[in-house]
């Protein structure tokens, strides 16, 4: 999915790839989606947040924690904190 995302020029294809990657729910998948959010590739941002929110799971905790601790962007840090809180409550 990451390879398809990186090589495709089609926005819909990229959205499907990111949604699928977020659904995997691993640390690596979470890191990939966060990297796309940070680079804001092709106007992405709010969709990635929604993909992560919809698929937040315990397997993402260490990636989210690491990124939360080192995130300089206040809005993204707040978002990550909210995801961490949501996952820990379940």
Secondary structure, DSSP 8 states (H G I E B T S, - for coil): -HHHHHH---HHHHHHHHHHHHHH--HHHHHHHHHHHHHTGGG-SHHHHHHHHHT--GGGHHHHHHHHHH---HHHHHHHHHHHHHHHH-
